[in-house]
Amino acid sequence: MIRLPRYTDTHAHYFDRKFDPNPHNFNDKFNKYGGADTLLTDPDFLSKVAAVINVGTNLTNSRTAVDMAGKYPYMAAAVGIHPEDAQGLPDGTPLDPEKELAALRAWVSDPARRKADKIVAIGEIGFDYYWQPMDKELQRAFFEGQMQIAAETGLPVIIHDRDAHGDSFEVILKYPTVRGVFHAYGGSAEMARELTKRGWYIGFGGVATFKNAERVRAVVASVDLSKLLLETDCPYMAPVPFRGKINHSGLIPHIAEVIAPLHGLTVEELAEVTNRNAEELFRLSEVLG
C-alpha cells in the first residue's frame, strides 16, 4: 500500500461560518460532512494532514481558534487582529487600538499560558488596501502594535499584505528581530528575495493552481526552498479542481502537485521540506501532542 505524504497547513480559519453544518457547504467528495468537527476527525482528511495552524482575525475568533486547537491534537493557533477586523465589529462598533492591543499583550506575554493555549504566532496582521474606504492609519496602529508585541514575546507573525507591499515591507524593517510569514503571497519575486534574505518565509496556497496564475507560479519557483510554506487560507481559495468550493486542509495535495515540479521535487520531498520549514518557524512540536 502506498503511503501518501501528510502536509502542514500553515494558514486556516476553521471557526469560519462556512464550516457550519450544511451539506451544501462542501465539495462533492465531502458532502457527508456535517461541519468542521466531522471534517477535522475524518480518517481521509487526517491521512493528508500533519498539522494545522488555526489563524484568528480578531480577539473573539482567536479565542475560538484556541478552543479548537485544544480539541484537536494536530492543531495549533495564531491570535491577532486582521486589518479588516481592525475597522470595527460587524455591528459597526469601532475598536480601540489601545484597549485591543493591551488585551492581546496580556494574553500572549506569559509563555506558560501560550503553551497551554497552543499559540504559535501573532496573526493574522498587516495591511489591506484592496477594500475602500479603509482607515490606513488605524490599520497601521494595529499592525505596528502587534509587531511590537511579537518583538516582546519572540513569537513569529503571520502577515496579510493585500495591495500594500511597500508599506508592509517598511513596517517589518522597523522590527528587525521579528520573523514570520507573508501568507497568500502576492508580491514580486524581487520582494520575496528581500524578505527571505532577512529570514522571512513565504506562504502559497490554492491560487498557485489557478489557470491564469502564471506570475504567481513564477514567484513560487523563485523562492528559496528553505523559506517556502504551504497553506490553504480555508475555507477560501480552494485549489483547482475545487475552485469556488469550500476549501480545507485535505485539499493541500492538489496545491503540492502544482508547486513540487516548480522546484524539481516530488510531492513527498515537498511535504518533507515545507513541514520542516513550518516547524522551524512556528516550533509546532512544542505545543502539539
LUMDRENLUM-327614 format. One record per residue: residue number from 1; residue in one letter; y, x, z of N, C-alpha, C, O in turn. Coordinates in pm, whole numbers, plus 50000, padded with zeros to 5 digits. Example, Ala and Ser with C-alpha at 12.3 -4.5 7.8 and 13.67 -1.06 7.14 Angstrom:
1_a_49431_51319_50780_49550_51230_50780_49670_51320_50780_49668_51424_50846;
2_s_49775_51285_50708_49894_51367_50714_50003_51290_50787_50114_51341_50804;
//
This chain:
1_m_49880_50084_50000_50000_50000_50000_50125_50088_50000_50137_50180_50081;
2_i_50218_50060_49909_50341_50137_49900_50438_50090_50009_50464_49970_50024;
3_r_50490_50186_50085_50586_50153_50189_50727_50174_50135_50764_50285_50099;
4_l_50805_50068_50130_50940_50075_50076_51035_50133_50179_51011_50120_50299;
5_p_51144_50199_50134_51240_50256_50230_51318_50148_50303_51336_50037_50253;
6_r_51363_50183_50422_51449_50096_50501_51586_50160_50511_51598_50281_50525;
7_y_51690_50078_50504_51827_50127_50492_51912_50088_50613_51884_49989_50681;
8_t_52016_50168_50637_52116_50133_50737_52232_50063_50668_52296_50119_50578;
9_d_52259_49941_50709_52374_49864_50660_52489_49891_50755_52491_49840_50868;
10_t_52587_49970_50710_52695_50012_50799_52810_49913_50807_52911_49940_50873;
11_h_52796_49797_50741_52906_49701_50748_52856_49560_50717_52826_49527_50603;
12_a_52846_49478_50822_52801_49340_50808_52881_49252_50903_52939_49300_51000;
13_h_52881_49121_50874_52952_49023_50958_52859_48904_50983_52877_48799_50923;
14_y_52760_48921_51069_52660_48816_51088_52707_48700_51174_52635_48602_51191;
15_f_52828_48709_51227_52886_48597_51300_52960_48502_51207_53006_48397_51250;
16_d_52973_48539_51080_53048_48458_50984_52987_48318_50970_52866_48302_50978;
17_r_53072_48219_50950_53026_48080_50941_52934_48057_50822_52857_47960_50821;
18_k_52939_48144_50723_52849_48128_50609_52703_48146_50650_52613_48105_50577;
19_f_52679_48207_50767_52543_48221_50817_52501_48107_50909_52393_48110_50967;
20_d_52586_48006_50923_52545_47889_50999_52425_47823_50931_52411_47831_50809;
21_p_52339_47757_51008_52222_47692_50947_52259_47597_50835_52329_47497_50856;
22_n_52213_47628_50717_52241_47546_50598_52156_47601_50484_52182_47711_50436;
23_p_52056_47529_50441_51966_47581_50338_52036_47613_50207_51984_47690_50126;
24_h_52154_47556_50185_52226_47582_50061_52304_47713_50067_52358_47758_49966;
25_n_52310_47775_50186_52386_47899_50200_52315_48019_50140_52379_48118_50105;
26_f_52182_48011_50125_52106_48131_50098_52053_48138_49956_52036_48036_49888;
27_n_52027_48261_49912_51969_48284_49781_51834_48213_49772_51774_48181_49874;
28_d_51787_48187_49650_51666_48109_49632_51551_48160_49717_51477_48082_49777;
29_k_51536_48293_49722_51426_48351_49797_51439_48322_49946_51339_48323_50018;
30_f_51560_48296_49992_51584_48284_50135_51624_48143_50177_51684_48124_50283;
31_n_51593_48044_50093_51625_47907_50130_51553_47862_50256_51595_47766_50322;
32_k_51444_47931_50290_51370_47894_50411_51450_47924_50537_51417_47871_50643;
33_y_51553_48008_50528_51625_48047_50648_51713_47935_50699_51780_47867_50621;
34_g_51712_47918_50829_51793_47814_50890_51916_47868_50957_51976_47799_51040;
35_g_51956_47988_50925_52072_48050_50986_52047_48196_51015_51941_48249_50983;
36_a_52147_48261_51077_52140_48405_51097_52017_48448_51176_51952_48547_51141;
37_d_51983_48375_51282_51872_48419_51367_51740_48421_51292_51661_48514_51306;
38_t_51715_48318_51213_51592_48314_51136_51587_48427_51034_51483_48490_51014;
39_l_51700_48453_50970_51709_48563_50875_51686_48697_50943_51608_48779_50894;
40_l_51752_48720_51056_51752_48851_51122_51620_48884_51191_51601_48997_51237;
41_t_51531_48787_51198_51399_48812_51257_51287_48800_51155_51169_48810_51192;
42_d_51320_48779_51029_51219_48760_50926_51151_48893_50890_51221_48992_50869;
43_p_51019_48899_50884_50949_49025_50854_50989_49087_50721_50998_49210_50710;
44_d_51014_49006_50620_51054_49061_50490_51190_49129_50501_51209_49237_50446;
45_f_51283_49067_50570_51414_49125_50595_51400_49256_50671_51459_49357_50633;
46_l_51323_49254_50778_51309_49371_50864_51239_49487_50793_51259_49602_50830;
47_s_51158_49457_50693_51090_49564_50619_51187_49647_50536_51150_49754_50489;
48_k_51310_49597_50517_51409_49666_50433_51524_49726_50512_51608_49797_50457;
49_v_51529_49697_50642_51646_49730_50722_51608_49823_50837_51521_49792_50918;
50_a_51677_49939_50842_51657_50032_50954_51754_50003_51067_51716_50008_51184;
51_a_51878_49972_51032_51982_49944_51133_52095_49868_51066_52112_49873_50944;
52_v_52171_49797_51148_52286_49719_51101_52400_49738_51199_52380_49738_51321;
53_i_52522_49755_51145_52642_49752_51229_52714_49620_51203_52760_49594_51091;
54_n_52723_49538_51306_52789_49407_51300_52936_49429_51334_52968_49465_51447;
55_v_53024_49408_51238_53162_49454_51249_53256_49337_51277_53263_49242_51199;
56_g_53329_49345_51388_53423_49241_51424_53554_49250_51346_53587_49356_51292;
57_t_53627_49139_51341_53757_49137_51275_53869_49088_51368_53986_49093_51331;
58_n_53833_49042_51487_53929_49008_51591_53854_49017_51723_53733_49036_51725;
59_l_53926_49005_51833_53859_49025_51962_53758_48916_51993_53659_48941_52062;
60_t_53781_48796_51943_53687_48687_51968_53555_48710_51896_53449_48708_51959;
61_n_53560_48732_51765_53432_48752_51696_53374_48891_51722_53255_48913_51698;
62_s_53456_48985_51769_53400_49114_51813_53308_49094_51933_53205_49161_51944;
63_r_53344_49002_52021_53257_48972_52135_53128_48906_52087_53020_48931_52142;
64_t_53138_48822_51984_53017_48763_51927_52931_48871_51862_52809_48869_51873;
65_a_52996_48967_51794_52922_49078_51733_52845_49156_51839_52731_49195_51817;
66_v_52908_49178_51954_52843_49248_52065_52727_49166_52120_52619_49219_52146;
67_d_52748_49036_52138_52640_48949_52187_52520_48953_52093_52405_48959_52138;
68_m_52546_48950_51963_52436_48955_51867_52366_49090_51870_52243_49097_51860;
69_a_52443_49197_51885_52382_49330_51893_52288_49339_52013_52185_49407_52007;
70_g_52323_49271_52121_52236_49271_52238_52106_49199_52215_52008_49220_52287;
71_k_52103_49113_52115_51985_49032_52087_51886_49100_51993_51765_49075_52002;
72_y_51936_49187_51904_51851_49248_51801_51845_49399_51823_51949_49465_51823;
73_p_51727_49454_51842_51714_49596_51876_51773_49691_51773_51814_49802_51808;
74_y_51777_49651_51646_51824_49739_51539_51972_49723_51510_52024_49787_51418;
75_m_52043_49640_51587_52183_49608_51558_52278_49671_51658_52255_49664_51779;
76_a_52385_49733_51607_52495_49783_51688_52620_49704_51652_52616_49618_51563;
77_a_52731_49731_51721_52854_49655_51698_52973_49747_51681_52978_49857_51737;
78_a_53070_49699_51603_53203_49758_51597_53302_49650_51638_53284_49533_51604;
79_v_53405_49689_51711_53502_49592_51762_53642_49634_51721_53678_49751_51727;
80_g_53721_49535_51679_53856_49568_51637_53926_49449_51576_53875_49337_51576;
81_i_54046_49475_51523_54133_49369_51469_54167_49402_51325_54236_49500_51296;
82_h_54118_49320_51235_54136_49333_51090_54282_49303_51055_54347_49224_51124;
83_p_54335_49365_50949_54476_49337_50914_54506_49191_50884_54617_49145_50911;
84_e_54411_49117_50828_54436_48974_50806_54441_48900_50939_54527_48814_50959;
85_d_54349_48932_51029_54347_48866_51160_54469_48904_51243_54511_48828_51331;
86_a_54527_49020_51215_54647_49062_51286_54765_48969_51260_54861_48967_51337;
87_q_54758_48891_51151_54867_48800_51117_54873_48679_51211_54974_48610_51217;
88_g_54764_48654_51284_54762_48542_51377_54632_48466_51372_54550_48489_51283;
89_l_54612_48376_51465_54491_48296_51474_54491_48187_51366_54597_48153_51313;
90_p_54372_48133_51334_54366_48028_51231_54456_47908_51258_54501_47842_51165;
91_d_54483_47881_51386_54569_47766_51419_54717_47801_51409_54802_47718_51441;
92_g_54748_47924_51365_54887_47964_51348_54946_48037_51467_55060_48083_51460;
93_t_54872_48050_51576_54920_48121_51693_54936_48269_51661_54839_48333_51620;
94_p_55055_48325_51679_55073_48468_51650_55005_48556_51753_54987_48516_51868;
95_l_54966_48676_51710_54907_48772_51801_55014_48868_51853_55104_48907_51779;
96_d_55003_48903_51978_55092_49000_52041_55023_49136_52034_54924_49157_52104;
97_p_55073_49231_51953_55004_49360_51940_54984_49431_52073_54877_49486_52098;
98_e_55084_49429_52157_55073_49499_52285_54961_49441_52370_54882_49515_52429;
99_k_54953_49310_52376_54850_49243_52456_54711_49264_52397_54616_49295_52470;
100_e_54699_49248_52265_54568_49262_52200_54517_49406_52210_54399_49429_52238;
101_l_54605_49501_52187_54563_49641_52192_54527_49683_52335_54436_49763_52355;
102_a_54599_49629_52432_54565_49659_52572_54426_49606_52607_54350_49672_52677;
103_a_54395_49487_52558_54263_49429_52583_54153_49512_52516_54048_49536_52576;
104_l_54177_49555_52394_54079_49638_52324_54060_49771_52395_53947_49816_52413;
105_r_54170_49833_52436_54161_49962_52506_54081_49947_52636_53996_50031_52666;
106_a_54107_49843_52710_54035_49821_52836_53886_49802_52811_53803_49845_52891;
107_w_53853_49739_52700_53714_49710_52667_53636_49837_52633_53523_49854_52679;
108_v_53695_49924_52554_53618_50037_52498_53641_50170_52570_53580_50270_52533;
109_s_53726_50172_52670_53759_50300_52734_53648_50354_52823_53640_50475_52846;
110_d_53563_50266_52874_53454_50308_52963_53329_50338_52881_53271_50246_52822;
111_p_53284_50464_52877_53166_50498_52796_53041_50419_52835_52962_50383_52749;
112_a_53024_50392_52963_52905_50318_53007_52909_50175_52954_52807_50121_52912;
113_r_53025_50115_52956_53037_49978_52903_53015_49977_52752_52951_49887_52699;
114_r_53070_50078_52683_53048_50086_52538_52900_50094_52506_52852_50026_52416;
115_k_52829_50176_52580_52686_50191_52555_52612_50062_52585_52524_50021_52508;
116_a_52647_49997_52695_52582_49870_52730_52607_49764_52624_52520_49682_52595;
117_d_52727_49765_52565_52762_49667_52462_52721_49713_52322_52742_49641_52225;
118_k_52663_49833_52312_52616_49888_52184_52731_49902_52083_52714_49879_51964;
119_i_52848_49939_52133_52966_49959_52049_52965_50101_51995_52961_50198_52071;
120_v_52969_50114_51862_52964_50246_51799_53089_50279_51720_53100_50390_51667;
121_a_53185_50187_51709_53305_50213_51630_53415_50114_51664_53391_50007_51719;
122_i_53539_50153_51629_53653_50063_51628_53667_50013_51484_53679_50092_51391;
123_g_53666_49882_51467_53679_49832_51331_53643_49685_51323_53564_49635_51404;
124_e_53694_49624_51237_53744_49674_51110_53896_49674_51115_53957_49572_51149;
125_i_53958_49785_51083_54103_49801_51097_54161_49854_50966_54087_49901_50879;
126_g_54293_49845_50952_54352_49905_50833_54467_49823_50777_54540_49756_50850;
127_f_54482_49832_50644_54587_49761_50571_54525_49671_50465_54423_49705_50405;
128_d_54587_49556_50443_54552_49469_50331_54681_49420_50267_54750_49335_50323;
129_y_54713_49475_50150_54835_49437_50079_54807_49340_49964_54897_49307_49888;
130_y_54683_49296_49953_54647_49207_49843_54705_49068_49864_54766_49009_49773;
131_w_54687_49015_49986_54734_48880_50015_54881_48884_50049_54924_48965_50131;
132_q_54957_48798_49987_55102_48792_50011_55140_48650_50053_55080_48555_50001;
133_p_55236_48629_50143_55305_48737_50214_55223_48783_50335_55156_48703_50400;
134_m_55229_48912_50364_55165_48969_50482_55268_49059_50549_55343_49131_50482;
135_d_55271_49056_50681_55366_49136_50757_55312_49280_50766_55225_49309_50848;
136_k_55365_49368_50682_55314_49505_50676_55342_49582_50804_55261_49664_50846;
137_e_55455_49557_50866_55487_49628_50990_55395_49585_51103_55357_49666_51188;
138_l_55359_49456_51104_55264_49409_51205_55127_49472_51180_55060_49515_51274;
139_q_55086_49479_51054_54960_49547_51021_54963_49691_51069_54865_49741_51125;
140_r_55075_49759_51046_55086_49899_51086_55076_49914_51238_55011_50007_51287;
141_a_55138_49824_51311_55131_49832_51457_54987_49822_51505_54946_49897_51594;
142_f_54911_49730_51447_54771_49715_51486_54687_49834_51439_54603_49884_51513;
143_f_54710_49879_51316_54632_49990_51261_54655_50116_51344_54559_50177_51391;
144_e_54781_50155_51362_54809_50278_51435_54769_50266_51581_54724_50364_51642;
145_g_54786_50148_51638_54744_50130_51777_54595_50148_51795_54552_50207_51894;
146_q_54516_50099_51700_54371_50114_51709_54327_50257_51675_54227_50305_51729;
147_m_54399_50324_51587_54371_50466_51562_54395_50547_51690_54320_50640_51720;
148_q_54499_50512_51763_54526_50582_51888_54414_50559_51990_54374_50652_52060;
149_i_54363_50437_51996_54251_50409_52087_54128_50489_52045_54055_50540_52130;
150_a_54105_50500_51914_53993_50580_51866_54011_50726_51905_53915_50792_51943;
151_a_54134_50777_51896_54160_50916_51935_54133_50937_52083_54082_51041_52123;
152_e_54166_50837_52165_54147_50848_52310_54000_50842_52348_53957_50909_52442;
153_t_53922_50761_52277_53782_50736_52315_53681_50823_52241_53567_50837_52284;
154_g_53723_50881_52127_53629_50956_52044_53543_50870_51955_53451_50920_51891;
155_l_53572_50740_51950_53495_50651_51863_53540_50667_51718_53659_50687_51692;
156_p_53447_50659_51623_53487_50655_51482_53549_50519_51449_53538_50424_51525;
157_v_53615_50514_51334_53678_50389_51291_53621_50343_51157_53569_50423_51080;
158_i_53631_50213_51133_53591_50153_51006_53717_50098_50941_53778_50005_50992;
159_i_53755_50159_50828_53884_50130_50764_53869_50028_50652_53784_50041_50565;
160_h_53954_49926_50658_53973_49830_50549_54100_49872_50477_54208_49872_50536;
161_d_54089_49907_50349_54202_49955_50271_54204_49881_50138_54132_49916_50045;
162_r_54288_49777_50131_54295_49698_50008_54436_49706_49951_54532_49657_50009;
163_d_54446_49770_49835_54574_49788_49765_54676_49860_49853_54795_49833_49845;
164_a_54628_49952_49937_54717_50023_50029_54672_50167_50048_54682_50222_50158;
165_h_54623_50228_49941_54559_50359_49954_54655_50465_50010_54618_50540_50100;
166_g_54776_50472_49957_54870_50573_50002_54908_50557_50148_54910_50654_50222;
167_d_54938_50434_50189_54976_50410_50328_54859_50434_50422_54878_50485_50533;
168_s_54737_50397_50380_54619_50420_50463_54597_50570_50485_54570_50614_50596;
169_f_54610_50646_50377_54591_50791_50388_54698_50852_50478_54669_50941_50557;
170_e_54821_50803_50467_54930_50852_50551_54899_50830_50699_54924_50918_50782;
171_v_54844_50713_50732_54814_50683_50873_54704_50774_50925_54716_50828_51035;
172_i_54596_50793_50850_54488_50874_50905_54530_51020_50925_54476_51089_51011;
173_l_54626_51066_50845_54674_51203_50863_54747_51221_50995_54756_51333_51046;
174_k_54798_51113_51051_54867_51119_51181_54770_51139_51297_54810_51175_51407;
175_y_54642_51114_51271_54541_51120_51377_54429_51215_51334_54319_51170_51301;
176_p_54456_51345_51336_54361_51441_51278_54228_51453_51350_54132_51506_51293;
177_t_54219_51404_51473_54091_51412_51545_54002_51292_51519_53885_51293_51557;
178_v_54055_51188_51455_53978_51066_51432_53902_51078_51300_53954_51127_51200;
179_r_53777_51031_51303_53695_51025_51182_53640_50884_51166_53643_50804_51260;
180_g_53592_50856_51047_53537_50724_51024_53498_50706_50879_53471_50802_50808;
181_v_53496_50580_50837_53455_50546_50701_53559_50455_50638_53609_50363_50702;
182_f_53590_50481_50512_53663_50385_50430_53559_50295_50366_53488_50334_50274;
183_h_53550_50172_50418_53443_50084_50375_53483_50012_50247_53601_49996_50217;
184_a_53382_49968_50170_53405_49898_50042_53511_49972_49962_53609_49914_49917;
185_y_53488_50101_49946_53592_50189_49892_53635_50148_49752_53552_50126_49663;
186_g_53768_50139_49734_53823_50101_49605_53927_50198_49552_53997_50169_49456;
187_g_53936_50314_49617_54034_50414_49576_53982_50506_49467_53877_50481_49408;
188_s_54056_50611_49442_54024_50704_49335_53925_50810_49382_53902_50830_49501;
189_a_53866_50879_49283_53778_50991_49315_53858_51103_49382_53806_51172_49470;
190_e_53982_51120_49341_54066_51225_49399_54093_51199_49547_54084_51290_49628;
191_m_54125_51075_49582_54146_51042_49723_54017_51055_49801_54019_51103_49915;
192_a_53906_51014_49742_53777_51029_49810_53749_51175_49842_53699_51207_49950;
193_r_53781_51264_49750_53760_51407_49777_53847_51455_49892_53802_51533_49976;
194_e_53972_51409_49894_54061_51449_50004_54010_51395_50138_54020_51463_50240;
195_l_53957_51275_50136_53902_51218_50259_53779_51294_50306_53769_51330_50423;
196_t_53685_51318_50216_53561_51384_50257_53587_51528_50300_53517_51580_50387;
197_k_53685_51593_50241_53724_51729_50285_53767_51728_50431_53752_51828_50501;
198_r_53820_51616_50475_53869_51603_50613_53764_51541_50705_53794_51507_50819;
199_g_53642_51527_50656_53533_51478_50740_53512_51329_50739_53433_51277_50817;
200_w_53583_51257_50650_53567_51113_50642_53451_51075_50552_53411_51151_50464;
201_y_53397_50955_50577_53285_50901_50500_53337_50790_50408_53442_50731_50433;
202_i_53260_50764_50302_53297_50664_50203_53182_50564_50190_53067_50603_50167;
203_g_53213_50434_50206_53110_50330_50201_53117_50249_50072_53225_50213_50025;
204_f_52999_50221_50016_52989_50140_49895_52884_50031_49914_52785_50048_49985;
205_g_52910_49918_49847_52818_49806_49856_52792_49742_49723_52779_49810_49621;
206_g_52784_49609_49723_52742_49535_49605_52830_49551_49484_52782_49536_49371;
207_v_52959_49580_49502_53049_49595_49388_52998_49701_49292_53018_49690_49171;
208_a_52933_49804_49343_52882_49912_49257_52779_49862_49156_52751_49932_49059;
209_t_52723_49745_49177_52622_49691_49085_52683_49599_48979_52614_49560_48885;
210_f_52810_49566_48992_52872_49470_48900_52885_49531_48761_52908_49651_48747;
211_k_52871_49449_48660_52872_49495_48522_53001_49567_48486_52999_49666_48413;
212_n_53114_49517_48537_53244_49573_48499_53294_49679_48597_53413_49709_48600;
213_a_53204_49736_48677_53244_49830_48782_53216_49975_48745_53176_50055_48829;
214_e_53238_50010_48618_53213_50148_48575_53298_50248_48655_53250_50355_48690;
215_r_53422_50212_48684_53510_50302_48759_53454_50326_48900_53455_50438_48949;
216_v_53406_50220_48963_53350_50234_49098_53228_50325_49094_53212_50412_49180;
217_r_53141_50306_48995_53022_50391_48984_53059_50537_48959_52992_50628_49007;
218_a_53166_50560_48883_53211_50697_48861_53257_50761_48991_53233_50879_49016;
219_v_53325_50683_49074_53368_50734_49204_53247_50761_49293_53240_50864_49360;
220_v_53151_50667_49295_53028_50687_49373_52963_50820_49335_52923_50897_49422;
221_a_52952_50845_49206_52886_50967_49157_52960_51092_49201_52899_51199_49212;
222_s_53091_51081_49225_53171_51199_49260_53171_51230_49409_53210_51339_49450;
223_v_53128_51134_49492_53137_51151_49637_53029_51246_49687_52912_51236_49648;
224_d_53069_51336_49773_52976_51428_49839_52865_51347_49907_52893_51258_49988;
225_l_52740_51378_49874_52628_51301_49929_52627_51300_50081_52581_51204_50142;
226_s_52676_51406_50143_52673_51412_50289_52773_51319_50354_52775_51305_50476;
227_k_52857_51254_50272_52959_51162_50324_52944_51021_50266_53038_50941_50275;
228_l_52830_50991_50209_52807_50862_50144_52735_50766_50239_52637_50803_50303;
229_l_52786_50644_50247_52723_50539_50328_52698_50415_50243_52771_50388_50148;
230_l_52595_50340_50280_52565_50212_50216_52605_50098_50309_52602_50112_50432;
231_e_52643_49986_50248_52685_49870_50326_52667_49744_50242_52642_49752_50121;
232_t_52679_49629_50307_52678_49503_50233_52811_49430_50239_52848_49364_50142;
233_d_52884_49440_50351_53000_49355_50378_52958_49209_50377_53037_49120_50345;
234_c_52832_49184_50413_52781_49047_50408_52852_48959_50510_52892_49005_50617;
235_p_52868_48832_50476_52799_48756_50371_52866_48762_50233_52832_48684_50144;
236_y_52960_48855_50216_53034_48862_50090_52980_48972_50000_52900_49056_50042;
237_m_53024_48970_49873_53000_49077_49777_52852_49108_49754_52811_49224_49754;
238_a_52773_49005_49734_52630_49025_49707_52610_49103_49577_52685_49085_49481;
239_p_52510_49191_49575_52485_49269_49454_52421_49185_49344_52363_49080_49369;
240_v_52434_49235_49221_52357_49179_49110_52209_49198_49142_52172_49307_49184;
241_p_52122_49100_49125_52139_48973_49051_52177_48854_49140_52156_48740_49100;
242_f_52231_48879_49259_52265_48771_49350_52415_48750_49361_52462_48684_49454;
243_r_52492_48806_49268_52637_48796_49274_52679_48650_49284_52631_48564_49211;
244_g_52771_48623_49378_52817_48487_49400_52738_48412_49505_52777_48303_49546;
245_k_52627_48469_49549_52545_48407_49653_52579_48472_49789_52660_48563_49796;
246_i_52515_48422_49893_52535_48479_50026_52464_48614_50034_52345_48626_50005;
247_n_52539_48714_50074_52485_48849_50085_52422_48871_50223_52456_48799_50318;
248_h_52332_48966_50235_52274_49005_50363_52210_49143_50349_52193_49193_50238;
249_s_52176_49203_50461_52128_49341_50461_51999_49360_50384_51971_49471_50337;
250_g_51919_49255_50371_51795_49265_50296_51814_49287_50148_51718_49314_50076;
251_l_51939_49277_50100_51967_49300_49958_52013_49442_49929_52043_49474_49814;
252_i_52021_49526_50030_52064_49665_50009_51977_49739_49906_52030_49821_49832;
253_p_51845_49713_49897_51768_49782_49793_51826_49766_49653_51814_49857_49571;
254_h_51888_49653_49624_51948_49632_49492_52069_49724_49473_52096_49769_49361;
255_i_52141_49752_49580_52253_49846_49574_52200_49988_49557_52252_50066_49477;
256_a_52096_50021_49632_52038_50155_49625_51983_50186_49487_51993_50300_49441;
257_e_51927_50088_49421_51869_50110_49288_51975_50151_49186_51944_50220_49088;
258_v_52099_50110_49209_52208_50149_49120_52268_50283_49161_52299_50367_49076;
259_i_52285_50304_49290_52354_50424_49339_52265_50548_49333_52314_50656_49302;
260_a_52136_50534_49363_52048_50651_49367_52052_50735_49239_52071_50856_49247;
261_p_52035_50674_49121_52035_50756_48999_52169_50822_48969_52174_50921_48896;
262_l_52278_50768_49024_52408_50831_49003_52414_50969_49066_52495_51053_49027;
263_h_52327_50992_49165_52318_51123_49230_52186_51193_49200_52152_51294_49262;
264_g_52112_51139_49104_51985_51202_49068_51881_51193_49176_51797_51283_49189;
265_l_51884_51086_49255_51793_51068_49367_51699_50951_49342_51729_50861_49263;
266_t_51587_50952_49411_51504_50832_49422_51564_50743_49530_51647_50789_49609;
267_v_51523_50617_49534_51574_50529_49638_51529_50576_49776_51600_50557_49875;
268_e_51411_50636_49782_51363_50689_49910_51453_50802_49959_51486_50810_50077;
269_e_51491_50889_49867_51579_51001_49904_51717_50951_49944_51778_51003_50038;
270_l_51768_50850_49872_51898_50794_49907_51895_50730_50045_51989_50745_50123;
271_a_51788_50658_50076_51775_50598_50209_51777_50705_50317_51844_50690_50419;
272_e_51705_50813_50294_51699_50921_50393_51837_50982_50415_51879_51004_50529;
273_v_51908_51010_50306_52040_51073_50315_52140_50981_50383_52210_51023_50476;
274_t_52148_50857_50338_52251_50767_50391_52219_50723_50534_52311_50700_50612;
275_n_52092_50711_50568_52057_50682_50707_52099_50798_50798_52150_50777_50908;
276_r_52077_50919_50750_52118_51036_50828_52270_51042_50843_52321_51073_50951;
277_n_52342_51011_50736_52488_51010_50743_52537_50907_50844_52629_50934_50921;
278_a_52476_50789_50843_52515_50684_50937_52491_50729_51082_52572_50701_51170;
279_e_52381_50797_51104_52352_50849_51238_52455_50953_51280_52501_50954_51394;
280_e_52490_51040_51188_52586_51146_51220_52722_51089_51256_52788_51139_51347;
281_l_52766_50986_51185_52897_50929_51212_52896_50838_51334_52982_50850_51421;
282_f_52800_50747_51342_52803_50642_51444_52713_50670_51564_52720_50597_51664;
283_r_52629_50773_51557_52537_50807_51668_52458_50683_51713_52451_50650_51831;
284_l_52401_50619_51615_52330_50493_51639_52214_50508_51736_52185_50417_51814;
285_s_52148_50623_51732_52030_50642_51818_52066_50636_51967_51978_50615_52050;
286_e_52194_50654_52001_52235_50649_52141_52239_50506_52197_52236_50487_52318;
287_v_52244_50407_52106_52255_50269_52155_52141_50179_52108_52119_50072_52165;
288_l_52069_50221_52003_51963_50135_51952_51832_50163_52022_51803_50276_52062;
289_g_51752_50058_52036_51623_50073_52102_51521_50140_52014_51407_50160_52056;
//
